[in-house]
Amino acid sequence: MMNGFQSRNLDKSVKISHTRSGDALISISVWNCFKDGLSLGPDLLFKGILDSTDEAKLLNAASRLGSRTPKAGILFWFKEANCQTFLAGLSNLFKYGRIGECEIKTSPSQHVVVVRHELGLRWSKFLQNYLDAAAASVLSIKPAFEVTPSMVSMKMPRAEPMSNPDESTPGS
Protein backbone atom coordinates (compact mmCIF):
# COMPACT_ATOMS: atom_id res chain seq x y z
CA MET A 1 0.00 0.00 0.00
CA MET A 2 1.06 3.60 0.44
CA ASN A 3 4.19 4.43 2.37
CA GLY A 4 3.21 5.93 5.71
CA PHE A 5 -0.52 6.25 4.98
CA GLN A 6 -1.88 2.76 5.31
CA SER A 7 -3.71 1.87 8.47
CA ARG A 8 -1.63 -0.31 10.71
CA ASN A 9 -2.95 -2.61 13.37
CA LEU A 10 -0.53 -2.16 16.23
CA ASP A 11 -2.14 -4.38 18.83
CA LYS A 12 1.18 -6.06 19.64
CA SER A 13 2.93 -6.04 22.97
CA VAL A 14 6.23 -4.16 23.03
CA LYS A 15 8.75 -5.22 25.66
CA ILE A 16 11.53 -2.92 26.81
CA SER A 17 14.24 -4.33 29.06
CA HIS A 18 16.15 -2.19 31.49
CA THR A 19 19.80 -2.84 30.69
CA ARG A 20 21.34 -1.76 34.05
CA SER A 21 19.48 -3.99 36.45
CA GLY A 22 18.61 -6.66 33.95
CA ASP A 23 15.57 -7.70 35.95
CA ALA A 24 13.29 -4.77 35.20
CA LEU A 25 11.03 -5.55 32.31
CA ILE A 26 8.41 -3.14 31.17
CA SER A 27 5.62 -4.38 28.96
CA ILE A 28 3.83 -1.73 27.04
CA SER A 29 0.71 -2.58 25.17
CA VAL A 30 0.36 -0.52 21.99
CA TRP A 31 -2.87 -0.43 20.02
CA ASN A 32 -4.80 1.72 17.58
CA CYS A 33 -7.47 4.02 18.89
CA PHE A 34 -10.94 2.89 17.94
CA LYS A 35 -14.01 5.07 17.85
CA ASP A 36 -17.30 3.78 16.52
CA GLY A 37 -15.46 0.81 15.00
CA LEU A 38 -13.06 2.93 12.91
CA SER A 39 -9.30 2.95 13.23
CA LEU A 40 -7.95 6.47 13.63
CA GLY A 41 -4.69 5.85 11.79
CA PRO A 42 -2.53 8.61 10.32
CA ASP A 43 -4.36 8.51 7.00
CA LEU A 44 -7.79 9.10 8.53
CA LEU A 45 -6.51 11.80 10.86
CA PHE A 46 -4.82 13.65 7.98
CA LYS A 47 -7.90 13.25 5.79
CA GLY A 48 -10.01 14.66 8.63
CA ILE A 49 -7.74 17.70 8.83
CA LEU A 50 -7.97 18.17 5.05
CA ASP A 51 -11.76 17.89 5.09
CA SER A 52 -12.10 20.45 7.90
CA THR A 53 -9.78 23.02 6.29
CA ASP A 54 -11.19 25.85 4.18
CA GLU A 55 -10.64 24.74 0.57
CA ALA A 56 -9.59 28.17 -0.72
CA LYS A 57 -6.94 28.48 2.02
CA LEU A 58 -5.73 24.93 1.37
CA LEU A 59 -5.32 25.54 -2.36
CA ASN A 60 -3.67 28.91 -1.75
CA ALA A 61 -1.15 27.22 0.55
CA ALA A 62 -0.48 24.57 -2.11
CA SER A 63 0.22 27.25 -4.72
CA ARG A 64 2.50 29.19 -2.37
CA LEU A 65 4.47 26.07 -1.43
CA GLY A 66 4.66 24.89 -5.02
CA SER A 67 6.03 28.19 -6.24
CA ARG A 68 8.86 28.26 -3.68
CA THR A 69 9.99 24.94 -2.27
CA PRO A 70 10.49 22.70 -5.34
CA LYS A 71 12.84 25.09 -7.13
CA ALA A 72 14.92 25.66 -4.00
CA GLY A 73 15.12 21.91 -3.35
CA ILE A 74 16.01 21.08 -6.94
CA LEU A 75 18.76 23.71 -7.05
CA PHE A 76 20.13 22.48 -3.73
CA TRP A 77 20.26 18.80 -4.72
CA PHE A 78 20.89 18.96 -8.47
CA LYS A 79 22.54 22.40 -8.90
CA GLU A 80 20.43 23.14 -11.99
CA ALA A 81 16.73 23.32 -12.75
CA ASN A 82 15.57 21.61 -15.93
CA CYS A 83 12.95 19.06 -16.90
CA GLN A 84 15.04 16.04 -15.87
CA THR A 85 15.94 17.46 -12.46
CA PHE A 86 12.32 18.55 -11.97
CA LEU A 87 11.11 14.99 -12.56
CA ALA A 88 13.87 13.55 -10.34
CA GLY A 89 12.90 16.02 -7.62
CA LEU A 90 9.24 15.02 -7.86
CA SER A 91 10.19 11.36 -7.67
CA ASN A 92 12.21 12.01 -4.50
CA LEU A 93 9.46 14.16 -2.99
CA PHE A 94 6.86 11.43 -3.32
CA LYS A 95 9.23 8.59 -2.42
CA TYR A 96 10.65 10.14 0.74
CA GLY A 97 7.85 12.56 1.62
CA ARG A 98 5.32 9.70 1.66
CA ILE A 99 2.55 11.88 0.28
CA GLY A 100 1.51 9.55 -2.53
CA GLU A 101 2.81 6.94 -4.93
CA CYS A 102 4.38 8.56 -7.97
CA GLU A 103 4.89 7.06 -11.41
CA ILE A 104 6.64 8.97 -14.19
CA LYS A 105 6.36 7.94 -17.83
CA THR A 106 8.13 9.60 -20.72
CA SER A 107 7.17 9.33 -24.37
CA PRO A 108 8.66 11.11 -27.40
CA SER A 109 6.11 13.93 -27.05
CA GLN A 110 5.41 14.30 -23.31
CA HIS A 111 6.14 13.46 -19.67
CA VAL A 112 3.26 12.06 -17.61
CA VAL A 113 3.40 12.14 -13.82
CA VAL A 114 0.73 10.09 -12.04
CA VAL A 115 0.32 10.35 -8.27
CA ARG A 116 -1.96 7.87 -6.50
CA HIS A 117 -3.17 8.26 -2.93
CA GLU A 118 -6.06 7.38 -0.63
CA LEU A 119 -6.81 10.80 0.82
CA GLY A 120 -9.70 12.05 -1.27
CA LEU A 121 -10.50 14.86 -3.68
CA ARG A 122 -9.17 17.68 -1.49
CA TRP A 123 -5.72 16.09 -1.42
CA SER A 124 -5.88 15.63 -5.20
CA LYS A 125 -6.72 19.32 -5.63
CA PHE A 126 -3.93 20.29 -3.24
CA LEU A 127 -1.45 18.21 -5.24
CA GLN A 128 -2.73 19.67 -8.51
CA ASN A 129 -2.20 23.25 -7.30
CA TYR A 130 1.20 22.36 -5.82
CA LEU A 131 2.41 20.66 -9.02
CA ASP A 132 0.99 23.41 -11.24
CA ALA A 133 2.84 26.12 -9.28
CA ALA A 134 6.01 23.98 -9.16
CA ALA A 135 6.03 23.45 -12.94
CA ALA A 136 5.45 27.17 -13.52
CA SER A 137 8.22 28.12 -11.11
CA VAL A 138 10.84 25.60 -12.22
CA LEU A 139 10.05 25.10 -15.91
CA SER A 140 7.87 28.10 -16.83
CA ILE A 141 5.19 25.81 -18.26
CA LYS A 142 1.49 25.16 -17.64
CA PRO A 143 0.85 21.40 -17.49
CA ALA A 144 -2.48 19.71 -18.20
CA PHE A 145 -4.12 17.89 -15.28
CA GLU A 146 -6.63 15.13 -14.69
CA VAL A 147 -7.86 14.85 -11.12
CA THR A 148 -9.91 12.16 -9.34
CA PRO A 149 -10.43 11.52 -5.60
CA SER A 150 -7.50 9.06 -5.60
CA MET A 151 -5.21 10.25 -8.42
CA VAL A 152 -3.60 13.28 -10.04
CA SER A 153 -2.20 13.03 -13.56
CA MET A 154 0.05 15.81 -14.87
CA LYS A 155 1.02 15.95 -18.56
CA MET A 156 3.89 18.17 -19.69
CA PRO A 157 5.21 18.60 -23.21
CA ARG A 158 8.63 17.13 -23.78
CA ALA A 159 11.04 19.91 -24.71
CA GLU A 160 14.32 18.04 -25.09
CA PRO A 161 14.87 15.32 -27.71
CA MET A 162 15.02 11.73 -26.52
CA SER A 163 18.50 10.29 -26.63
CA ASN A 164 18.93 7.09 -28.58
CA PRO A 165 21.50 4.77 -26.96
CA ASP A 166 22.03 3.00 -30.31
CA GLU A 167 23.25 6.16 -32.04
CA SER A 168 26.98 6.57 -32.14
CA THR A 169 28.36 9.78 -30.74
CA PRO A 170 30.02 12.19 -33.16
CA GLY A 171 33.79 11.80 -33.40
CA SER A 172 33.76 8.10 -32.46
C-alpha positions, -999 to 999 in steps of 0.1 A, spaced: 0 0 0 11 36 4 42 44 24 32 59 57 -5 63 50 -19 28 53 -37 19 85 -16 -3 107 -29 -26 134 -5 -22 162 -21 -44 188 12 -61 196 29 -60 230 62 -42 230 88 -52 257 115 -29 268 142 -43 291 161 -22 315 198 -28 307 213 -18 340 195 -40 364 186 -67 339 156 -77 360 133 -48 352 110 -56 323 84 -31 312 56 -44 290 38 -17 270 7 -26 252 4 -5 220 -29 -4 200 -48 17 176 -75 40 189 -109 29 179 -140 51 178 -173 38 165 -155 8 150 -131 29 129 -93 30 132 -80 65 136 -47 58 118 -25 86 103 -44 85 70 -78 91 85 -65 118 109 -48 136 80 -79 133 58 -100 147 86 -77 177 88 -80 182 51 -118 179 51 -121 204 79 -98 230 63 -112 259 42 -106 247 6 -96 282 -7 -69 285 20 -57 249 14 -53 255 -24 -37 289 -18 -11 272 6 -5 246 -21 2 273 -47 25 292 -24 45 261 -14 47 249 -50 60 282 -62 89 283 -37 100 249 -23 105 227 -53 128 251 -71 149 257 -40 151 219 -34 160 211 -69 188 237 -71 201 225 -37 203 188 -47 209 190 -85 225 224 -89 204 231 -120 167 233 -128 156 216 -159 130 191 -169 150 160 -159 159 175 -125 123 186 -120 111 150 -126 139 136 -103 129 160 -76 92 150 -79 102 114 -77 122 120 -45 95 142 -30 69 114 -33 92 86 -24 106 101 7 78 126 16 53 97 17 26 119 3 15 96 -25 28 69 -49 44 86 -80 49 71 -114 66 90 -142 64 79 -178 81 96 -207 72 93 -244 87 111 -274 61 139 -270 54 143 -233 61 135 -197 33 121 -176 34 121 -138 7 101 -120 3 104 -83 -20 79 -65 -32 83 -29 -61 74 -6 -68 108 8 -97 121 -13 -105 149 -37 -92 177 -15 -57 161 -14 -59 156 -52 -67 193 -56 -39 203 -32 -14 182 -52 -27 197 -85 -22 232 -73 12 224 -58 24 207 -90 10 234 -112 28 261 -93 60 240 -92 60 235 -129 54 272 -135 82 281 -111 108 256 -122 100 251 -159 79 281 -168 52 258 -183 15 252 -176 8 214 -175 -25 197 -182 -41 179 -153 -66 151 -147 -79 148 -111 -99 122 -93 -104 115 -56 -75 91 -56 -52 102 -84 -36 133 -100 -22 130 -136 0 158 -149 10 160 -186 39 182 -197 52 186 -232 86 171 -238 110 199 -247 143 180 -251 149 153 -277 150 117 -265 185 103 -266 189 71 -286 215 48 -270 220 30 -303 232 62 -320 270 66 -321 284 98 -307 300 122 -332 338 118 -334 338 81 -325 
